[in-house]
Amino acid sequence: MDVFNKIYTQVSSSVSSTVSQLSGVLPGNPVTREFDAAAHIASAGPGLLWKIYKGSKRSTKQEASIFVFEKRQLEKYNRTDREIVLETLRKGIMQLTKIRHPQILTVQHPLEESRESLAFATEPVFASLANVLGETTNMPQPANMSDYKLYDVETKYGLLQLSEGLAFLHNDVKLLHKNICPESIVINSQGVWKIFGLDFCVHNTNPANNPPNYPFENYSPTLPPVCRPNLDYLAPECIVHEKHSASSDMFSLGMLAFTLNSPTRQTISPVKDLQQFKSRAQQLKNLTNNRLQCMPEALREYAKLLLNITPEVRPDAHQFVKIPYFEDVGIKTLTYLDSLLQWDNLQKSQFYKGLPEALPKLPQRVKVQRVLSCLVRDLAQPAMVPFILPSVFDIAQECSQKEYCTYVLPHLKGVMKLMEPIQILLIMLQRMELLLKLTPAEDVQQHVLPMLYRGLDSDSPQIHELCLSVLPTFAGLLDHSNVKNSLLPRIKKLCLSTNTLSVRVNCLLCVGKLLEHLDKWLVLDEVLPFLPQIPSREPAVLMGILGIYKLAMTHKKLGIGKEIMASRVLPFLIPLCIENGLTIAQFNALTALVKEMFQQVETEHRTKLQQLNSVKDEQKALAMNMPEIARKPRPMQLEDTFSGLGLDNFASPPMQGYSKQISIEPMKMEKAETPPPKDLTSCLEPPKTTVSSVNLTMPKPQTNYQWAKPQHTQNSDHFQMSPMQNASAISNPWASNGNAIAAANQNAWGRSQSAQNWSALDNLLPSTNANKVPMNRMSCNQPLMPPANNNSAGNNKLSHADIMDLLS
């Protein structure tokens, strides 16, 4: 965190200092109306007077660089020199603005002057060659160019570009530069070397058809140093013989080549004044190969010619471009890239096909800055995209994520939306691993996934297979809504509708690989129900289905339960076991899964049933051990009146199948003679033979009775008996001794507490009473008294006092 704070402080202070500097210089300059200046990045021009700021155009947000010269730098000069310096700078920029060439720095906004500054805008610039070689005048402090190392191919191609630029100036513009040196070379943001600093240029004065004539101006040591060409790179004839020509610029190019290859980054015998300059001119007459040992062998001889003091010996720009030194695969590749704008699509396609073979021979920085910048220009043509994408991905493969997001991804976003030609999507899918590695998750969601969805919706089986094969790699980036609403519906639709077996199998494999990343309910609701809908029964399809079921059953997060297996899965899988197309291994795998599922269903359900039974047993045991709860009292019934009074031994139990209450209805009976029963027990049983009327000393009129048919009710059994039977049954109730009577009571009367027969006591009532009511009409459930121990049945009569005495 401390490191971050330190970096943040440095950046903030740098930005603050830049803003404070610009606020005092640029506000009055018209350039600020159209361009916004940001960080101070470099310096260039004579004496590195021009400060270079990174900027952008306000209207289009297009990147640019703003060159600013602060007039306060002239405070050390007198008034005359100040005007000379300003005039020199104005001349150079005005001349630069008139020229358009790939190797000449492009001016986007002409020079503007204010009270405090001169300013103009150009194409985006990285730095000047002097900055790269270690000169830090007017550079942002602390200046750090130590990490920037020029590769051989950059140096070689830079010299080639400068030669082409000089050829254009000499032959087409008829102009001498006269100050080719590191301060006058600018490297743009794409790594292209461009000519700058036309402050001391000389125009041809002869007509076009005549040989060029370049007026000569003597070198004046009295002028400020920034108003004179750099003596280290100036041709000897410009001082010794006071003349110059196009060969003078070629001498400067040769000296620059030596400096770029020198370990010390210095010229041959650096000079500070005219005397040292003339001394060096004498040394160059005897220049040997040993002095040029630091230079590449292929360039050494040509450099010796360029540094010759005789101008006529030096090769011109066109000749220098054609030397074998520049016949290199990397140089040719970069040269072709610069010529792409002049070719048709057929020529471009041929070049793009061979480009991946040449890319390994180029440094990564060159590929990013030079190659990629040329390739992305043609990405706007869909027909050319399939030829360009392989090279773009080869470059991206060696990029850091920051470089990828800055230089590659912005151009790929538009390509991901293209569906025609189909090869675009094929290449994208083939390099999907690289895309996922470098593309931020947010851009994957917004651009990569929609591209895959469009691939699933296409009509190409090859595209389908590639999409399905790469989708599992997105598992960690997929959210719930994408899976439910976009991904699974497309995979299911494709699996059900395709006629290609490999596509259907890949659909199942894709679902299987995504399964562990899905929610359990989504698997149960969306995945498992769709498997039985698949129309194909090919062995490969069945094995894909089998794999999904097996994973869903065994995965700890999913773990489908016995209900799903018993009701959905097993009814589908069991018929598949008899498919004839299965191999033995496939059949064994299928049956093994079925057995495993059934065993799991059996085990889980048996455990559940055992748990349920144990719960029931516990409930029963708990109920048995529970204390009795007093029941709510209910209204007293007539048959319960004498319960709990100690008369249970005298109560007759209810007969099976009959009511506790006995209702006796008179019935017609024929007279018949029936022998008296031997005991009281027989009185309770229905007679087996026809009974005759019995004189029970009943009041008139005498009536014949018959057995009443038993009637049953819902709640209790009612036993109905005629009065005649009651009379016959107890015609001699006192015939036995006391023990016999007690036994009779126990057998005949003790069966129920609610249904007793009192007809035998009718004889005990006085016969003189005309309104005598038979005792069997009395609704009483308990006997009033036990039978008396009396042998005579006919004379037993109780008085009113005796009856009241018994009831007391």
Secondary structure as GFF3:
##gff-version 3
##sequence-region A 1 808
A	DSSP	alpha_helix	2	25	.	.	.	ID=ss1
A	DSSP	three_ten_helix	30	33	.	.	.	ID=ss2
A	DSSP	beta_strand	35	44	.	.	.	ID=ss3
A	DSSP	three_ten_helix	46	48	.	.	.	ID=ss4
A	DSSP	beta_strand	50	57	.	.	.	ID=ss5
A	DSSP	beta_strand	63	70	.	.	.	ID=ss6
A	DSSP	three_ten_helix	71	76	.	.	.	ID=ss7
A	DSSP	alpha_helix	79	98	.	.	.	ID=ss8
A	DSSP	beta_strand	107	113	.	.	.	ID=ss9
A	DSSP	beta_strand	117	122	.	.	.	ID=ss10
A	DSSP	beta_strand	125	128	.	.	.	ID=ss11
A	DSSP	alpha_helix	129	132	.	.	.	ID=ss12
A	DSSP	alpha_helix	152	167	.	.	.	ID=ss13
A	DSSP	pi_helix	168	173	.	.	.	ID=ss14
A	DSSP	beta_strand	175	176	.	.	.	ID=ss15
A	DSSP	three_ten_helix	182	184	.	.	.	ID=ss16
A	DSSP	beta_strand	185	188	.	.	.	ID=ss17
A	DSSP	beta_strand	193	195	.	.	.	ID=ss18
A	DSSP	three_ten_helix	198	200	.	.	.	ID=ss19
A	DSSP	beta_strand	202	203	.	.	.	ID=ss20
A	DSSP	three_ten_helix	225	227	.	.	.	ID=ss21
A	DSSP	three_ten_helix	236	238	.	.	.	ID=ss22
A	DSSP	alpha_helix	246	261	.	.	.	ID=ss23
A	DSSP	alpha_helix	274	285	.	.	.	ID=ss24
A	DSSP	three_ten_helix	290	292	.	.	.	ID=ss25
A	DSSP	alpha_helix	297	306	.	.	.	ID=ss26
A	DSSP	three_ten_helix	311	313	.	.	.	ID=ss27
A	DSSP	alpha_helix	317	321	.	.	.	ID=ss28
A	DSSP	three_ten_helix	324	326	.	.	.	ID=ss29
A	DSSP	alpha_helix	329	338	.	.	.	ID=ss30
A	DSSP	three_ten_helix	340	342	.	.	.	ID=ss31
A	DSSP	alpha_helix	345	358	.	.	.	ID=ss32
A	DSSP	three_ten_helix	359	361	.	.	.	ID=ss33
A	DSSP	alpha_helix	364	366	.	.	.	ID=ss34
A	DSSP	pi_helix	367	371	.	.	.	ID=ss35
A	DSSP	alpha_helix	372	375	.	.	.	ID=ss36
A	DSSP	three_ten_helix	376	380	.	.	.	ID=ss37
A	DSSP	three_ten_helix	382	384	.	.	.	ID=ss38
A	DSSP	alpha_helix	385	397	.	.	.	ID=ss39
A	DSSP	alpha_helix	401	403	.	.	.	ID=ss40
A	DSSP	pi_helix	404	408	.	.	.	ID=ss41
A	DSSP	alpha_helix	409	415	.	.	.	ID=ss42
A	DSSP	alpha_helix	423	430	.	.	.	ID=ss43
A	DSSP	alpha_helix	432	438	.	.	.	ID=ss44
A	DSSP	alpha_helix	441	443	.	.	.	ID=ss45
A	DSSP	pi_helix	444	448	.	.	.	ID=ss46
A	DSSP	alpha_helix	449	456	.	.	.	ID=ss47
A	DSSP	alpha_helix	461	470	.	.	.	ID=ss48
A	DSSP	three_ten_helix	471	477	.	.	.	ID=ss49
A	DSSP	alpha_helix	480	482	.	.	.	ID=ss50
A	DSSP	pi_helix	483	487	.	.	.	ID=ss51
A	DSSP	alpha_helix	488	497	.	.	.	ID=ss52
A	DSSP	alpha_helix	501	514	.	.	.	ID=ss53
A	DSSP	three_ten_helix	515	517	.	.	.	ID=ss54
A	DSSP	alpha_helix	520	522	.	.	.	ID=ss55
A	DSSP	pi_helix	523	527	.	.	.	ID=ss56
A	DSSP	three_ten_helix	528	533	.	.	.	ID=ss57
A	DSSP	alpha_helix	539	554	.	.	.	ID=ss58
A	DSSP	alpha_helix	562	564	.	.	.	ID=ss59
A	DSSP	pi_helix	565	569	.	.	.	ID=ss60
A	DSSP	alpha_helix	570	576	.	.	.	ID=ss61
A	DSSP	alpha_helix	584	624	.	.	.	ID=ss62
A	DSSP	three_ten_helix	638	640	.	.	.	ID=ss63
A	DSSP	three_ten_helix	648	650	.	.	.	ID=ss64
A	DSSP	three_ten_helix	681	684	.	.	.	ID=ss65
A	DSSP	beta_strand	711	712	.	.	.	ID=ss66
A	DSSP	beta_strand	717	718	.	.	.	ID=ss67
A	DSSP	alpha_helix	723	729	.	.	.	ID=ss68
A	DSSP	alpha_helix	738	744	.	.	.	ID=ss69
A	DSSP	pi_helix	745	749	.	.	.	ID=ss70
A	DSSP	three_ten_helix	759	764	.	.	.	ID=ss71
A	DSSP	three_ten_helix	775	777	.	.	.	ID=ss72
A	DSSP	alpha_helix	800	807	.	.	.	ID=ss73
###
